[in-house]
Amino acid sequence: MSDFLRDLPKVELHCHLIGTVRATTFAELARRARLDLPADPERIFADINSLPPDPALYRNTRIPVPQGRSAGEPEVSYSLFQASAWVIAALRDADDLTRIVYEAFEDAHRNNVRHLEMSFDEVPEHLSSLGYTGSVNAYVEGIRMAERDFGMTGRLLAAVDRSHSGEQAVERVRTVVDNPNDYVAGIGLDNLETAGPPERFVDAYRLAGDAGLKRTAHSSEHAPLAENTITCLDDLGCDRIDHGYFVLEDDEVVARLRDEQVAFLTASTTSRRSWRPWRRASIAAMIEAGLNVIPCSDDPGMFPTSLTEEYRILAEELAVPRERLTAMALAGVEACWLPETEKAQLRERFQTEIKAL
């Protein structure tokens, strides 16, 4: 099984660029930038452990959400958001942006990932001289280098921060629309779901759709509401859904999502360590319900994990059979945002390699 999981061709459709940064790279960049950190950079990454929000939100969920800390959690914890902010602060120029993109592809290549899609945030103030176009060009340079060196393909998603207003989201999307790049295939709605309901972003998503951009959103991940995912599909026009575990709260919603075979990009590993058993139980229930579950790594540098590890968890801990794992890999091809011609080529490549396995 370990050989099969290693050799299975894969598509990675949900990970955050900053969350892919290696601990060693963060350490090097942080020391160069002379960041004032509370601990050694590698220690910070090792102790990332985002604490859950108000437990009262999750008292009556169908799959019980852990209310307290779990065994093995670090005594001093750093949230994923805080660690991400430190990584961003350590970035100094376009070369740094190109480097972290290239390294993300290099790490994915080691896991037999053939196509990688990553979301990127707005340009931080200290890199404002690059602007949107300059930062995207730096990211794209990293992808092109990876395409040359590893034979991979890649696309970018512009992240919309749901803690911002609807007007700010429209401004973000307008920047993307007004500065088109073939490598920026769509947008994604990021940050804590409890910070911004999806209906706040209808105008921004309509603008993206009118411009031909693909759309996704974190949904039913932090808010225990199945209807958020329906809003993302019907009102935001999402092509796929990131996470989606709480759709299990509504049988009618599950039935519709099963019938439509909506793609759910799920991660068994999360920075909330106490929630990992709940995540895995939810994913198992989604699979049992016939939903279109596709593994992703989310923030592999910070958890840490990898796409191969996520497949291993499904195989060994959730007893997902080999045939279903293969179907998930192929479903990743169908859900990716490559142009149809390139998608057809990727599909044929996967079918050939899977047959050989």
C-alpha positions in Angstrom: 0.0 0.0 0.0 2.8 2.4 0.8 4.3 1.9 -2.7 0.8 2.4 -4.3 0.2 5.6 -2.3 3.6 6.9 -3.3 3.3 6.1 -7.0 -0.4 7.1 -7.4 -0.5 10.3 -9.6 -2.1 13.1 -7.7 -3.7 16.5 -8.2 -3.4 19.1 -5.3 -6.3 21.5 -5.5 -6.4 23.2 -2.1 -3.4 24.6 -0.4 -2.3 28.1 0.7 1.0 29.4 -0.6 2.1 30.7 2.8 1.1 27.4 4.4 3.5 25.5 2.1 6.6 27.3 3.2 9.2 24.9 4.7 10.3 25.4 8.3 13.9 25.6 7.1 13.0 28.3 4.6 11.1 30.3 7.2 14.1 30.0 9.6 16.5 31.3 6.9 14.2 34.2 5.9 13.4 35.1 9.5 17.0 35.3 10.5 17.9 37.3 7.4 15.1 39.7 8.2 16.0 39.8 11.9 12.5 39.2 13.0 11.8 39.5 16.7 10.2 36.1 17.3 9.2 34.5 20.7 11.1 31.3 19.8 13.3 29.7 17.3 11.6 29.6 13.9 11.7 25.8 13.6 10.3 25.6 17.1 7.4 27.9 16.2 6.5 25.6 13.3 6.7 22.5 15.4 4.3 24.1 18.0 1.6 25.4 15.6 -1.7 24.6 17.3 -4.6 26.8 16.6 -7.0 26.8 19.5 -10.8 26.1 18.8 -13.3 29.0 19.0 -16.2 29.1 21.4 -17.1 25.5 22.1 -20.8 26.4 22.6 -21.0 26.6 18.8 -20.4 22.8 18.5 -22.3 21.3 21.4 -25.0 19.5 19.3 -23.3 18.5 16.1 -24.0 15.1 14.7 -20.4 14.1 14.9 -19.2 15.3 18.3 -16.6 18.1 18.1 -13.9 17.8 20.9 -14.4 20.5 23.5 -11.0 20.5 25.2 -7.3 20.0 24.5 -6.0 16.7 23.3 -3.0 14.7 24.4 0.3 15.7 22.9 -0.5 19.3 22.3 2.5 21.7 22.9 2.6 23.7 26.2 3.1 26.9 24.2 1.0 27.1 21.0 1.2 29.4 18.0 -1.9 29.8 15.8 -1.7 29.1 12.1 -2.6 32.8 11.5 0.2 34.1 13.7 2.8 31.8 12.1 1.5 32.9 8.6 1.9 36.5 9.6 5.5 35.9 10.6 6.3 34.1 7.4 4.8 37.0 5.4 6.9 39.5 7.4 10.0 37.6 6.5 9.5 37.9 2.8 11.5 40.7 1.3 11.3 40.8 -2.5 10.1 39.2 -5.7 12.8 36.5 -5.5 11.5 35.3 -2.2 8.0 35.0 -3.7 9.4 33.0 -6.6 11.4 30.8 -4.2 8.5 29.8 -2.0 6.3 28.9 -5.0 9.1 26.8 -6.6 9.7 25.0 -3.3 6.0 24.3 -2.9 6.1 22.6 -6.4 9.3 20.8 -5.6 7.7 19.3 -2.4 4.5 18.4 -4.3 6.6 16.7 -7.0 8.1 14.4 -4.4 4.6 13.3 -3.7 3.9 12.5 -7.3 1.6 15.5 -7.7 1.3 16.3 -11.4 -0.9 19.5 -11.1 -0.9 22.0 -8.2 -3.3 24.9 -7.5 -2.4 27.3 -4.7 -4.2 30.4 -3.3 -2.3 33.6 -2.6 -3.2 36.5 -0.4 -3.1 40.3 -1.0 0.3 41.9 -1.2 1.5 42.9 2.3 2.2 46.6 2.9 6.0 46.1 3.1 5.9 44.6 -0.4 3.5 47.2 -1.8 6.1 48.4 -4.4 5.6 45.1 -6.2 1.9 45.7 -6.6 -0.6 43.0 -7.6 1.0 42.5 -11.0 4.6 42.3 -9.7 3.7 39.8 -7.1 1.7 37.6 -9.5 4.6 37.7 -12.0 6.9 36.5 -9.2 4.6 33.6 -8.4 4.2 32.7 -12.0 8.0 32.6 -12.5 8.2 30.0 -9.8 5.5 27.9 -11.5 7.2 28.2 -14.9 10.5 27.0 -13.3 8.7 24.0 -11.8 7.0 23.2 -15.1 10.4 23.1 -16.7 12.1 21.1 -14.0 9.4 18.8 -12.9 7.0 18.4 -15.8 4.2 19.7 -13.7 1.4 22.2 -14.3 0.1 24.8 -11.9 -2.5 27.5 -11.4 -3.1 30.2 -8.8 -6.2 31.3 -6.9 -6.6 34.9 -5.6 -7.7 34.6 -2.0 -10.6 36.8 -0.8 -10.4 37.5 2.9 -13.8 36.9 4.4 -13.1 39.0 7.5 -13.2 42.0 5.1 -16.3 43.8 3.9 -18.2 43.0 0.7 -16.9 46.2 -0.8 -13.3 45.3 -0.1 -13.9 41.9 -1.7 -15.3 43.5 -4.8 -12.1 45.7 -5.0 -9.9 42.6 -4.6 -11.7 40.8 -7.4 -11.7 43.9 -9.6 -7.9 44.0 -9.3 -7.8 40.4 -10.4 -10.2 41.0 -13.3 -8.4 44.2 -14.5 -5.0 42.5 -14.5 -5.6 39.1 -16.2 -3.0 36.4 -16.1 -3.4 32.9 -17.6 -2.0 31.4 -14.4 -4.6 33.0 -12.2 -7.6 30.7 -12.8 -10.0 31.8 -10.1 -10.7 33.1 -6.6 -11.3 31.5 -3.2 -12.9 32.6 0.0 -10.5 32.2 2.9 -10.1 32.9 6.6 -12.4 31.7 9.4 -15.9 31.0 8.2 -17.4 32.5 11.3 -15.8 35.8 10.4 -17.8 36.3 7.2 -20.9 34.6 6.0 -20.8 33.7 2.3 -23.8 35.9 1.3 -21.6 39.0 2.1 -19.6 38.2 -1.1 -22.3 37.7 -3.7 -21.3 40.9 -5.7 -17.6 40.0 -5.7 -18.3 36.4 -6.9 -20.7 37.6 -9.5 -17.9 39.9 -10.8 -15.5 37.0 -10.9 -18.0 34.8 -12.7 -18.8 37.4 -15.3 -15.0 37.7 -16.1 -14.8 33.9 -16.6 -12.9 33.2 -13.3 -13.5 29.9 -11.5 -14.8 30.1 -7.9 -14.4 28.2 -4.7 -14.9 28.9 -1.0 -14.1 27.5 2.5 -17.5 26.4 3.6 -19.2 24.3 6.4 -15.7 24.1 8.0 -15.9 26.4 11.0 -19.6 27.3 11.1 -21.7 24.2 11.8 -24.1 25.1 9.0 -24.8 22.9 6.0 -26.7 25.8 4.3 -23.5 27.8 3.9 -22.5 25.4 1.3 -25.8 25.8 -0.6 -25.2 29.5 -0.5 -21.7 29.1 -2.0 -23.1 26.9 -4.8 -26.3 28.8 -5.6 -25.4 32.4 -4.8 -21.6 32.5 -5.2 -21.6 30.2 -8.2 -18.8 28.0 -6.7 -17.3 25.3 -8.9 -16.1 23.3 -5.9 -16.0 23.5 -2.1 -13.1 23.6 0.3 -13.7 21.4 3.3 -17.4 21.1 3.9 -17.6 18.8 6.9 -20.7 20.3 8.4 -22.8 19.5 5.4 -23.4 16.3 7.4 -25.8 18.3 9.6 -28.6 18.2 7.0 -29.6 15.0 5.2 -31.4 16.9 2.4 -28.3 18.9 1.7 -26.2 15.7 1.6 -28.6 14.1 -0.8 -28.4 17.1 -3.2 -24.6 17.2 -3.0 -24.3 13.5 -3.6 -26.6 13.7 -6.6 -24.7 16.6 -8.1 -21.3 15.1 -7.2 -20.0 18.5 -5.9 -16.3 18.3 -5.4 -15.2 18.6 -1.7 -11.5 19.3 -1.1 -10.9 17.8 2.4 -7.9 17.6 4.7 -7.6 15.1 7.5 -4.9 17.2 9.2 -5.6 20.7 10.6 -3.7 23.1 12.9 -6.4 22.5 15.5 -4.8 19.3 16.8 -7.8 18.4 19.0 -10.1 18.5 16.0 -8.1 16.0 13.9 -10.1 12.9 15.0 -13.4 14.9 14.3 -12.1 15.9 10.9 -11.3 12.3 10.0 -14.6 10.9 11.3 -16.4 13.6 9.3 -14.5 12.7 6.1 -15.3 9.0 6.6 -19.0 9.9 7.0 -18.8 12.0 3.8 -17.3 9.2 1.9 -19.9 6.7 3.3 -22.6 9.1 2.2 -21.3 9.0 -1.4 -20.0 12.6 -1.6 -17.2 13.4 -4.0 -14.3 13.7 -1.6 -10.9 14.7 -2.9 -7.9 14.8 -0.5 -5.9 18.0 -0.2 -3.0 19.1 2.1 -4.2 22.7 2.9 -1.1 24.0 4.8 1.4 21.2 4.4 4.5 23.1 5.6 2.9 24.1 8.8 0.8 21.1 10.0 3.1 19.4 8.7 1.6 16.9 6.2 1.8 16.0 2.5 -0.7 14.9 -0.1 0.7 11.4 0.2 0.2 11.5 3.9 -3.4 12.6 3.5 -4.0 9.6 1.2 -2.3 7.3 3.7 -4.7 8.5 6.5 -7.6 7.7 4.2 -6.2 4.2 3.4 -4.9 3.1 6.8 -6.9 5.0 9.4 -10.3 5.3 7.5 -10.0 2.0 5.6 -10.8 3.6 2.2 -10.2 0.9 -0.4 -7.6 1.2 -3.2 -10.3 1.6 -5.9 -11.9 4.6 -4.1 -8.4 6.2 -3.7 -7.8 5.8 -7.4 -11.3 7.4 -8.1 -10.4 10.3 -5.9 -7.2 10.9 -7.8 -9.1 10.9 -11.1 -11.8 13.2 -9.5 -9.1 15.7 -8.8 -8.3 15.9 -12.5 -12.0 16.6 -13.3 -12.2 19.3 -10.6 -9.0 21.1 -11.5 -9.1 24.5 -13.3 -6.9 23.7 -16.3 -8.2 24.6 -19.7 -10.1 21.7 -21.2 -7.3 20.7 -23.6 -4.7 20.4 -20.9 -7.2 18.7 -18.6 -7.8 16.0 -21.2 -4.1 15.5 -21.5 -3.8 15.2 -17.8 -6.7 12.8 -17.6 -5.1 10.5 -20.2 -1.8 10.6 -18.4 -3.5 9.6 -15.1 -5.4 6.8 -16.7 -2.3 5.3 -18.3 -0.3 5.5 -15.1 -3.1 4.1 -12.9 -3.6 1.2 -15.3 0.2 0.5 -15.0 -0.1 0.5 -11.2 
